[in-house]
Amino acid sequence: MKGKVKKQSEKFEKNVINMAHTLPQEGKGHICSDVNGSYTGTPEDGGVPVQDADDL
């Protein structure tokens, strides 16, 4: 029984490590609906981010 628990623990630890490496990369891609850059801070035209109505 202890061997089964150890395997489950090792599998859980491996999953946690994988998630820890993956989570910082989430949301780094292009967001098509963020044309003004108010969410990501990088507008499509390269200008300054604009605060619009949905940011209030």
PDB file of N, CA, C, O and CB in Angstrom:
ATOM      1  N   MET A   1       0.815  -1.199   0.000  1.00  0.00           N
ATOM      2  CA  MET A   1       0.000   0.000   0.000  1.00  0.00           C
ATOM      3  C   MET A   1       0.862   1.269   0.000  1.00  0.00           C
ATOM      4  O   MET A   1       0.532   2.251  -0.664  1.00  0.00           O
ATOM      5  CB  MET A   1      -0.929  -0.005   1.205  1.00  0.00           C
ATOM      6  N   LYS A   2       1.978   1.236   0.758  1.00  0.00           N
ATOM      7  CA  LYS A   2       2.850   2.409   0.819  1.00  0.00           C
ATOM      8  C   LYS A   2       3.465   2.722  -0.541  1.00  0.00           C
ATOM      9  O   LYS A   2       3.678   3.888  -0.872  1.00  0.00           O
ATOM     10  CB  LYS A   2       3.953   2.192   1.852  1.00  0.00           C
ATOM     11  N   GLY A   3       3.754   1.684  -1.335  1.00  0.00           N
ATOM     12  CA  GLY A   3       4.311   1.885  -2.668  1.00  0.00           C
ATOM     13  C   GLY A   3       3.355   2.636  -3.574  1.00  0.00           C
ATOM     14  O   GLY A   3       3.768   3.484  -4.365  1.00  0.00           O
ATOM     15  N   LYS A   4       2.065   2.317  -3.453  1.00  0.00           N
ATOM     16  CA  LYS A   4       1.038   2.986  -4.269  1.00  0.00           C
ATOM     17  C   LYS A   4       0.938   4.468  -3.886  1.00  0.00           C
ATOM     18  O   LYS A   4       0.839   5.339  -4.751  1.00  0.00           O
ATOM     19  CB  LYS A   4      -0.346   2.288  -4.091  1.00  0.00           C
ATOM     20  N   VAL A   5       0.965   4.735  -2.584  1.00  0.00           N
ATOM     21  CA  VAL A   5       0.891   6.122  -2.112  1.00  0.00           C
ATOM     22  C   VAL A   5       2.118   6.901  -2.577  1.00  0.00           C
ATOM     23  O   VAL A   5       2.008   8.063  -2.968  1.00  0.00           O
ATOM     24  CB  VAL A   5       0.774   6.170  -0.567  1.00  0.00           C
ATOM     25  N   LYS A   6       3.278   6.267  -2.535  1.00  0.00           N
ATOM     26  CA  LYS A   6       4.514   6.927  -2.968  1.00  0.00           C
ATOM     27  C   LYS A   6       4.458   7.254  -4.458  1.00  0.00           C
ATOM     28  O   LYS A   6       4.860   8.339  -4.877  1.00  0.00           O
ATOM     29  CB  LYS A   6       5.738   6.037  -2.666  1.00  0.00           C
ATOM     30  N   LYS A   7       3.955   6.309  -5.259  1.00  0.00           N
ATOM     31  CA  LYS A   7       3.834   6.575  -6.703  1.00  0.00           C
ATOM     32  C   LYS A   7       2.876   7.722  -6.968  1.00  0.00           C
ATOM     33  O   LYS A   7       3.141   8.572  -7.819  1.00  0.00           O
ATOM     34  CB  LYS A   7       3.359   5.318  -7.448  1.00  0.00           C
ATOM     35  N   GLN A   8       1.741   7.753  -6.229  1.00  0.00           N
ATOM     36  CA  GLN A   8       0.778   8.842  -6.406  1.00  0.00           C
ATOM     37  C   GLN A   8       1.403  10.172  -6.006  1.00  0.00           C
ATOM     38  O   GLN A   8       1.192  11.188  -6.667  1.00  0.00           O
ATOM     39  CB  GLN A   8      -0.497   8.582  -5.580  1.00  0.00           C
ATOM     40  N   SER A   9       2.170  10.160  -4.927  1.00  0.00           N
ATOM     41  CA  SER A   9       2.833  11.371  -4.464  1.00  0.00           C
ATOM     42  C   SER A   9       3.848  11.870  -5.490  1.00  0.00           C
ATOM     43  O   SER A   9       3.934  13.070  -5.753  1.00  0.00           O
ATOM     44  CB  SER A   9       3.520  11.119  -3.123  1.00  0.00           C
ATOM     45  N   GLU A  10       4.607  10.954  -6.062  1.00  0.00           N
ATOM     46  CA  GLU A  10       5.593  11.337  -7.078  1.00  0.00           C
ATOM     47  C   GLU A  10       4.908  11.893  -8.320  1.00  0.00           C
ATOM     48  O   GLU A  10       5.387  12.857  -8.918  1.00  0.00           O
ATOM     49  CB  GLU A  10       6.472  10.136  -7.456  1.00  0.00           C
ATOM     50  N   LYS A  11       3.789  11.287  -8.708  1.00  0.00           N
ATOM     51  CA  LYS A  11       3.036  11.763  -9.874  1.00  0.00           C
ATOM     52  C   LYS A  11       2.484  13.163  -9.602  1.00  0.00           C
ATOM     53  O   LYS A  11       2.538  14.038 -10.467  1.00  0.00           O
ATOM     54  CB  LYS A  11       1.880  10.783 -10.222  1.00  0.00           C
ATOM     55  N   PHE A  12       1.955  13.367  -8.394  1.00  0.00           N
ATOM     56  CA  PHE A  12       1.424  14.677  -8.016  1.00  0.00           C
ATOM     57  C   PHE A  12       2.529  15.727  -8.053  1.00  0.00           C
ATOM     58  O   PHE A  12       2.333  16.821  -8.583  1.00  0.00           O
ATOM     59  CB  PHE A  12       0.785  14.621  -6.614  1.00  0.00           C
ATOM     60  N   GLU A  13       3.684  15.399  -7.493  1.00  0.00           N
ATOM     61  CA  GLU A  13       4.810  16.329  -7.464  1.00  0.00           C
ATOM     62  C   GLU A  13       5.254  16.688  -8.884  1.00  0.00           C
ATOM     63  O   GLU A  13       5.567  17.845  -9.165  1.00  0.00           O
ATOM     64  CB  GLU A  13       5.986  15.722  -6.675  1.00  0.00           C
ATOM     65  N   LYS A  14       5.280  15.706  -9.766  1.00  0.00           N
ATOM     66  CA  LYS A  14       5.661  15.951 -11.163  1.00  0.00           C
ATOM     67  C   LYS A  14       4.654  16.895 -11.830  1.00  0.00           C
ATOM     68  O   LYS A  14       5.042  17.795 -12.576  1.00  0.00           O
ATOM     69  CB  LYS A  14       5.749  14.612 -11.949  1.00  0.00           C
ATOM     70  N   ASN A  15       3.364  16.687 -11.561  1.00  0.00           N
ATOM     71  CA  ASN A  15       2.332  17.559 -12.132  1.00  0.00           C
ATOM     72  C   ASN A  15       2.469  18.987 -11.618  1.00  0.00           C
ATOM     73  O   ASN A  15       2.311  19.941 -12.379  1.00  0.00           O
ATOM     74  CB  ASN A  15       0.937  17.019 -11.806  1.00  0.00           C
ATOM     75  N   VAL A  16       2.761  19.133 -10.329  1.00  0.00           N
ATOM     76  CA  VAL A  16       2.920  20.463  -9.740  1.00  0.00           C
ATOM     77  C   VAL A  16       4.103  21.179 -10.382  1.00  0.00           C
ATOM     78  O   VAL A  16       4.017  22.366 -10.696  1.00  0.00           O
ATOM     79  CB  VAL A  16       3.112  20.367  -8.208  1.00  0.00           C
ATOM     80  N   ILE A  17       5.190  20.473 -10.574  1.00  0.00           N
ATOM     81  CA  ILE A  17       6.374  21.074 -11.205  1.00  0.00           C
ATOM     82  C   ILE A  17       6.061  21.501 -12.630  1.00  0.00           C
ATOM     83  O   ILE A  17       6.467  22.583 -13.052  1.00  0.00           O
ATOM     84  CB  ILE A  17       7.558  20.087 -11.197  1.00  0.00           C
ATOM     85  N   ASN A  18       5.341  20.663 -13.383  1.00  0.00           N
ATOM     86  CA  ASN A  18       4.958  21.018 -14.758  1.00  0.00           C
ATOM     87  C   ASN A  18       4.084  22.264 -14.778  1.00  0.00           C
ATOM     88  O   ASN A  18       4.277  23.147 -15.614  1.00  0.00           O
ATOM     89  CB  ASN A  18       4.219  19.848 -15.432  1.00  0.00           C
ATOM     90  N   MET A  19       3.118  22.339 -13.854  1.00  0.00           N
ATOM     91  CA  MET A  19       2.241  23.510 -13.797  1.00  0.00           C
ATOM     92  C   MET A  19       3.026  24.763 -13.418  1.00  0.00           C
ATOM     93  O   MET A  19       2.767  25.843 -13.948  1.00  0.00           O
ATOM     94  CB  MET A  19       1.102  23.278 -12.794  1.00  0.00           C
ATOM     95  N   ALA A  20       3.978  24.621 -12.507  1.00  0.00           N
ATOM     96  CA  ALA A  20       4.781  25.765 -12.084  1.00  0.00           C
ATOM     97  C   ALA A  20       5.583  26.337 -13.253  1.00  0.00           C
ATOM     98  O   ALA A  20       5.850  27.538 -13.290  1.00  0.00           O
ATOM     99  CB  ALA A  20       5.724  25.361 -10.945  1.00  0.00           C
ATOM    100  N   HIS A  21       5.963  25.500 -14.193  1.00  0.00           N
ATOM    101  CA  HIS A  21       6.695  25.978 -15.375  1.00  0.00           C
ATOM    102  C   HIS A  21       5.746  26.542 -16.427  1.00  0.00           C
ATOM    103  O   HIS A  21       6.122  27.433 -17.188  1.00  0.00           O
ATOM    104  CB  HIS A  21       7.530  24.843 -15.982  1.00  0.00           C
ATOM    105  N   THR A  22       4.521  26.030 -16.475  1.00  0.00           N
ATOM    106  CA  THR A  22       3.557  26.430 -17.496  1.00  0.00           C
ATOM    107  C   THR A  22       2.840  27.730 -17.151  1.00  0.00           C
ATOM    108  O   THR A  22       2.657  28.578 -18.024  1.00  0.00           O
ATOM    109  CB  THR A  22       2.544  25.333 -17.700  1.00  0.00           C
ATOM    110  N   LEU A  23       2.436  27.902 -15.911  1.00  0.00           N
ATOM    111  CA  LEU A  23       1.612  29.049 -15.538  1.00  0.00           C
ATOM    112  C   LEU A  23       2.218  30.409 -15.867  1.00  0.00           C
ATOM    113  O   LEU A  23       1.489  31.283 -16.336  1.00  0.00           O
ATOM    114  CB  LEU A  23       1.332  28.992 -14.090  1.00  0.00           C
ATOM    115  N   PRO A  24       3.509  30.635 -15.648  1.00  0.00           N
ATOM    116  CA  PRO A  24       4.054  31.957 -15.991  1.00  0.00           C
ATOM    117  C   PRO A  24       3.952  32.281 -17.488  1.00  0.00           C
ATOM    118  O   PRO A  24       4.022  33.452 -17.863  1.00  0.00           O
ATOM    119  CB  PRO A  24       5.506  32.037 -15.559  1.00  0.00           C
ATOM    120  N   GLN A  25       3.791  31.283 -18.333  1.00  0.00           N
ATOM    121  CA  GLN A  25       3.700  31.505 -19.771  1.00  0.00           C
ATOM    122  C   GLN A  25       2.272  31.792 -20.228  1.00  0.00           C
ATOM    123  O   GLN A  25       2.062  32.259 -21.347  1.00  0.00           O
ATOM    124  CB  GLN A  25       4.239  30.303 -20.511  1.00  0.00           C
ATOM    125  N   GLU A  26       1.283  31.514 -19.364  1.00  0.00           N
ATOM    126  CA  GLU A  26      -0.114  31.730 -19.711  1.00  0.00           C
ATOM    127  C   GLU A  26      -0.371  33.208 -19.992  1.00  0.00           C
ATOM    128  O   GLU A  26       0.147  34.073 -19.285  1.00  0.00           O
ATOM    129  CB  GLU A  26      -1.033  31.230 -18.585  1.00  0.00           C
ATOM    130  N   GLY A  27      -1.153  33.497 -21.003  1.00  0.00           N
ATOM    131  CA  GLY A  27      -1.535  34.864 -21.321  1.00  0.00           C
ATOM    132  C   GLY A  27      -0.454  35.692 -21.988  1.00  0.00           C
ATOM    133  O   GLY A  27      -0.639  36.895 -22.167  1.00  0.00           O
ATOM    134  N   LYS A  28       0.647  35.105 -22.356  1.00  0.00           N
ATOM    135  CA  LYS A  28       1.728  35.857 -22.989  1.00  0.00           C
ATOM    136  C   LYS A  28       1.520  36.005 -24.492  1.00  0.00           C
ATOM    137  O   LYS A  28       2.200  36.804 -25.135  1.00  0.00           O
ATOM    138  CB  LYS A  28       3.058  35.181 -22.720  1.00  0.00           C
ATOM    139  N   GLY A  29       0.599  35.253 -25.048  1.00  0.00           N
ATOM    140  CA  GLY A  29       0.364  35.301 -26.482  1.00  0.00           C
ATOM    141  C   GLY A  29      -0.460  36.516 -26.888  1.00  0.00           C
ATOM    142  O   GLY A  29      -0.859  37.321 -26.047  1.00  0.00           O
ATOM    143  N   HIS A  30      -0.701  36.633 -28.146  1.00  0.00           N
ATOM    144  CA  HIS A  30      -1.474  37.742 -28.715  1.00  0.00           C
ATOM    145  C   HIS A  30      -2.945  37.614 -28.338  1.00  0.00           C
ATOM    146  O   HIS A  30      -3.515  36.528 -28.449  1.00  0.00           O
ATOM    147  CB  HIS A  30      -1.319  37.782 -30.250  1.00  0.00           C
ATOM    148  N   ILE A  31      -3.567  38.701 -27.895  1.00  0.00           N
ATOM    149  CA  ILE A  31      -4.989  38.727 -27.572  1.00  0.00           C
ATOM    150  C   ILE A  31      -5.670  39.606 -28.613  1.00  0.00           C
ATOM    151  O   ILE A  31      -5.536  40.830 -28.579  1.00  0.00           O
ATOM    152  CB  ILE A  31      -5.246  39.257 -26.107  1.00  0.00           C
ATOM    153  N   CYS A  32      -6.393  38.991 -29.528  1.00  0.00           N
ATOM    154  CA  CYS A  32      -6.987  39.719 -30.660  1.00  0.00           C
ATOM    155  C   CYS A  32      -7.935  40.828 -30.234  1.00  0.00           C
ATOM    156  O   CYS A  32      -8.059  41.829 -30.941  1.00  0.00           O
ATOM    157  CB  CYS A  32      -7.723  38.760 -31.552  1.00  0.00           C
ATOM    158  N   SER A  33      -8.609  40.679 -29.099  1.00  0.00           N
ATOM    159  CA  SER A  33      -9.588  41.677 -28.677  1.00  0.00           C
ATOM    160  C   SER A  33      -8.944  42.849 -27.928  1.00  0.00           C
ATOM    161  O   SER A  33      -9.649  43.778 -27.533  1.00  0.00           O
ATOM    162  CB  SER A  33     -10.638  41.024 -27.799  1.00  0.00           C
ATOM    163  N   ASP A  34      -7.639  42.826 -27.729  1.00  0.00           N
ATOM    164  CA  ASP A  34      -6.960  43.873 -26.970  1.00  0.00           C
ATOM    165  C   ASP A  34      -6.240  44.846 -27.900  1.00  0.00           C
ATOM    166  O   ASP A  34      -5.040  45.076 -27.753  1.00  0.00           O
ATOM    167  CB  ASP A  34      -5.966  43.254 -25.983  1.00  0.00           C
ATOM    168  N   VAL A  35      -6.968  45.412 -28.850  1.00  0.00           N
ATOM    169  CA  VAL A  35      -6.343  46.263 -29.865  1.00  0.00           C
ATOM    170  C   VAL A  35      -5.778  47.551 -29.285  1.00  0.00           C
ATOM    171  O   VAL A  35      -4.825  48.101 -29.838  1.00  0.00           O
ATOM    172  CB  VAL A  35      -7.343  46.595 -30.944  1.00  0.00           C
ATOM    173  N   ASN A  36      -6.342  48.051 -28.177  1.00  0.00           N
ATOM    174  CA  ASN A  36      -5.848  49.289 -27.570  1.00  0.00           C
ATOM    175  C   ASN A  36      -4.719  49.056 -26.572  1.00  0.00           C
ATOM    176  O   ASN A  36      -4.115  50.011 -26.085  1.00  0.00           O
ATOM    177  CB  ASN A  36      -6.980  50.007 -26.884  1.00  0.00           C
ATOM    178  N   GLY A  37      -4.433  47.795 -26.266  1.00  0.00           N
ATOM    179  CA  GLY A  37      -3.341  47.489 -25.357  1.00  0.00           C
ATOM    180  C   GLY A  37      -3.663  47.720 -23.891  1.00  0.00           C
ATOM    181  O   GLY A  37      -2.761  47.733 -23.053  1.00  0.00           O
ATOM    182  N   SER A  38      -4.944  47.904 -23.570  1.00  0.00           N
ATOM    183  CA  SER A  38      -5.289  48.200 -22.185  1.00  0.00           C
ATOM    184  C   SER A  38      -5.101  46.997 -21.271  1.00  0.00           C
ATOM    185  O   SER A  38      -4.876  47.172 -20.073  1.00  0.00           O
ATOM    186  CB  SER A  38      -6.715  48.683 -22.102  1.00  0.00           C
ATOM    187  N   TYR A  39      -5.186  45.790 -21.801  1.00  0.00           N
ATOM    188  CA  TYR A  39      -5.013  44.579 -20.985  1.00  0.00           C
ATOM    189  C   TYR A  39      -3.551  44.140 -20.953  1.00  0.00           C
ATOM    190  O   TYR A  39      -3.003  43.888 -19.880  1.00  0.00           O
ATOM    191  CB  TYR A  39      -5.891  43.436 -21.525  1.00  0.00           C
ATOM    192  N   THR A  40      -2.930  44.051 -22.097  1.00  0.00           N
ATOM    193  CA  THR A  40      -1.550  43.554 -22.163  1.00  0.00           C
ATOM    194  C   THR A  40      -0.514  44.664 -22.079  1.00  0.00           C
ATOM    195  O   THR A  40       0.653  44.401 -21.788  1.00  0.00           O
ATOM    196  CB  THR A  40      -1.346  42.781 -23.439  1.00  0.00           C
ATOM    197  N   GLY A  41      -0.928  45.902 -22.330  1.00  0.00           N
ATOM    198  CA  GLY A  41       0.024  47.010 -22.312  1.00  0.00           C
ATOM    199  C   GLY A  41       0.778  47.170 -23.617  1.00  0.00           C
ATOM    200  O   GLY A  41       1.718  47.960 -23.696  1.00  0.00           O
ATOM    201  N   THR A  42       0.375  46.421 -24.655  1.00  0.00           N
ATOM    202  CA  THR A  42       1.043  46.526 -25.956  1.00  0.00           C
ATOM    203  C   THR A  42       0.002  46.659 -27.063  1.00  0.00           C
ATOM    204  O   THR A  42      -0.479  45.648 -27.574  1.00  0.00           O
ATOM    205  CB  THR A  42       1.953  45.294 -26.211  1.00  0.00           C
ATOM    206  N   PRO A  43      -0.358  47.895 -27.446  1.00  0.00           N
ATOM    207  CA  PRO A  43      -1.331  48.096 -28.508  1.00  0.00           C
ATOM    208  C   PRO A  43      -0.811  47.602 -29.861  1.00  0.00           C
ATOM    209  O   PRO A  43       0.396  47.499 -30.078  1.00  0.00           O
ATOM    210  CB  PRO A  43      -1.699  49.566 -28.600  1.00  0.00           C
ATOM    211  N   GLU A  44      -1.735  47.303 -30.750  1.00  0.00           N
ATOM    212  CA  GLU A  44      -1.364  46.784 -32.074  1.00  0.00           C
ATOM    213  C   GLU A  44      -0.450  47.727 -32.841  1.00  0.00           C
ATOM    214  O   GLU A  44       0.465  47.282 -33.534  1.00  0.00           O
ATOM    215  CB  GLU A  44      -2.608  46.519 -32.893  1.00  0.00           C
ATOM    216  N   ASP A  45      -0.695  49.030 -32.718  1.00  0.00           N
ATOM    217  CA  ASP A  45       0.096  49.983 -33.500  1.00  0.00           C
ATOM    218  C   ASP A  45       1.415  50.369 -32.815  1.00  0.00           C
ATOM    219  O   ASP A  45       2.165  51.193 -33.338  1.00  0.00           O
ATOM    220  CB  ASP A  45      -0.723  51.234 -33.760  1.00  0.00           C
ATOM    221  N   GLY A  46       1.700  49.773 -31.646  1.00  0.00           N
ATOM    222  CA  GLY A  46       2.953  50.055 -30.958  1.00  0.00           C
ATOM    223  C   GLY A  46       2.936  51.310 -30.111  1.00  0.00           C
ATOM    224  O   GLY A  46       3.951  51.659 -29.508  1.00  0.00           O
ATOM    225  N   GLY A  47       1.795  52.004 -30.053  1.00  0.00           N
ATOM    226  CA  GLY A  47       1.693  53.236 -29.274  1.00  0.00           C
ATOM    227  C   GLY A  47       1.514  52.983 -27.784  1.00  0.00           C
ATOM    228  O   GLY A  47       1.838  51.911 -27.273  1.00  0.00           O
ATOM    229  N   VAL A  48       0.996  53.983 -27.110  1.00  0.00           N
ATOM    230  CA  VAL A  48       0.747  53.916 -25.671  1.00  0.00           C
ATOM    231  C   VAL A  48      -0.582  53.214 -25.407  1.00  0.00           C
ATOM    232  O   VAL A  48      -1.534  53.436 -26.155  1.00  0.00           O
ATOM    233  CB  VAL A  48       0.748  55.334 -25.046  1.00  0.00           C
ATOM    234  N   PRO A  49      -0.689  52.372 -24.366  1.00  0.00           N
ATOM    235  CA  PRO A  49      -1.962  51.732 -24.053  1.00  0.00           C
ATOM    236  C   PRO A  49      -3.049  52.765 -23.753  1.00  0.00           C
ATOM    237  O   PRO A  49      -2.766  53.808 -23.163  1.00  0.00           O
ATOM    238  CB  PRO A  49      -1.797  50.786 -22.866  1.00  0.00           C
ATOM    239  N   VAL A  50      -4.278  52.487 -24.151  1.00  0.00           N
ATOM    240  CA  VAL A  50      -5.395  53.400 -23.959  1.00  0.00           C
ATOM    241  C   VAL A  50      -6.369  52.784 -22.964  1.00  0.00           C
ATOM    242  O   VAL A  50      -6.747  51.620 -23.096  1.00  0.00           O
ATOM    243  CB  VAL A  50      -6.101  53.714 -25.308  1.00  0.00           C
ATOM    244  N   GLN A  51      -6.780  53.577 -21.954  1.00  0.00           N
ATOM    245  CA  GLN A  51      -7.799  53.101 -21.031  1.00  0.00           C
ATOM    246  C   GLN A  51      -9.153  53.392 -21.655  1.00  0.00           C
ATOM    247  O   GLN A  51      -9.474  54.546 -21.938  1.00  0.00           O
ATOM    248  CB  GLN A  51      -7.663  53.772 -19.621  1.00  0.00           C
ATOM    249  N   ASP A  52      -9.949  52.349 -21.870  1.00  0.00           N
ATOM    250  CA  ASP A  52     -11.270  52.550 -22.470  1.00  0.00           C
ATOM    251  C   ASP A  52     -12.354  52.111 -21.489  1.00  0.00           C
ATOM    252  O   ASP A  52     -12.052  51.738 -20.355  1.00  0.00           O
ATOM    253  CB  ASP A  52     -11.396  51.769 -23.806  1.00  0.00           C
ATOM    254  N   ALA A  53     -13.597  52.153 -21.916  1.00  0.00           N
ATOM    255  CA  ALA A  53     -14.754  51.941 -21.030  1.00  0.00           C
ATOM    256  C   ALA A  53     -14.703  50.604 -20.282  1.00  0.00           C
ATOM    257  O   ALA A  53     -15.111  50.546 -19.122  1.00  0.00           O
ATOM    258  CB  ALA A  53     -16.036  52.011 -21.838  1.00  0.00           C
ATOM    259  N   ASP A  54     -14.226  49.555 -20.898  1.00  0.00           N
ATOM    260  CA  ASP A  54     -14.234  48.265 -20.208  1.00  0.00           C
ATOM    261  C   ASP A  54     -13.146  48.157 -19.143  1.00  0.00           C
ATOM    262  O   ASP A  54     -13.111  47.168 -18.412  1.00  0.00           O
ATOM    263  CB  ASP A  54     -14.068  47.149 -21.212  1.00  0.00           C
ATOM    264  N   ASP A  55     -12.269  49.130 -19.036  1.00  0.00           N
ATOM    265  CA  ASP A  55     -11.225  49.141 -18.013  1.00  0.00           C
ATOM    266  C   ASP A  55     -11.695  49.817 -16.732  1.00  0.00           C
ATOM    267  O   ASP A  55     -11.029  49.726 -15.700  1.00  0.00           O
ATOM    268  CB  ASP A  55      -9.984  49.842 -18.539  1.00  0.00           C
ATOM    269  N   LEU A  56     -12.810  50.475 -16.790  1.00  0.00           N
ATOM    270  CA  LEU A  56     -13.292  51.246 -15.627  1.00  0.00           C
ATOM    271  C   LEU A  56     -14.012  50.370 -14.641  1.00  0.00           C
ATOM    272  O   LEU A  56     -14.479  50.855 -13.611  1.00  0.00           O
ATOM    273  CB  LEU A  56     -14.213  52.368 -16.068  1.00  0.00           C
TER     274      LEU A  56
END
